[in-house]
């Protein structure tokens, strides 16, 4: 598999690890899921270190008892390092955020009115 294609796949896995860690922190019950996320992150990190030796000093392995919040941040940070290299990232066709651009915090009867 060519390097760029493999990095794209590994970055996708990192995003899934981050989402799983966020979900685990939200429900606060899945200790085995958190351990699995840490193990998966470490496997992805190991492979990315082989593909890009420059990250050896930048990103460290996670312990099995790392919190889901730390795991999510680590996975997102590692993915961000490679995202600008992904095919299509420069043309605006890279990974798109699933978050809404505007968030309404409360409904107001004046919402949408100009006066």
Secondary structure, 3 states (H helix, E strand, C coil): CCHHHHHHHHHHHHHHHHHHHHHHHHHCCCHHHHHHHHHHHHHHHHHHHHHCHHHCCCCCCCCCCCCHHHHHHHHHHHHHHHHCCCCCCCCCCCCCCCCCCCCCCCCCCCCCCCC
